[in-house]
């Protein structure tokens, strides 16, 4: 659980120079969106590279997609300099602390909810779990359909890719990652 929090926070901090530039009109310079945008960009890059068969669906492909985000972040930071980021962070310390506290409380709260009822039964949970495992095991995208052998998943599976990515990068077991 802590590794997921740290991974998502790291991707958010690495994406902040991008949101700082793209969402500069917002009072928080996009800080609130940096985690979400970072995870989406990382996932989209990984999905695209794997779908085009540039990389495999493995840790190396995830690291390559992550490295691309790091390179973009470094280039953006080099162009604008560290000073604007540092000044904004100093003058908006309470905004940053509030966002971090809210994210941490929500993360711990949801982890608690899932720990109370961790079963993978009912509604669409078995299908979700099967899709996550199929994506995790598939060498490329589109992943193999766990219900229809020999065919690819004919469903929107990007959210499952994000979970499988975090599962692999943090070394979290399948059943725990599902929750």
Secondary structure, 3 states (H helix, E strand, C coil): CHHHHHHHHHHHHHHHHHHHHHCCCCCCCCHHHHHHHHHHHHHHHHHHHHHCCCCCCCHHHHHHHHHHHHHHHHHHHHHHCHHHHHHHHHHCHHHHHHHHHHHHHHHHHHHHHHHHCCCCCCCCHHHHHHHHHHHHHCCCCCCECCCCCCCECCCCCHHHHHHHHHHHHHCCCHHHHHC
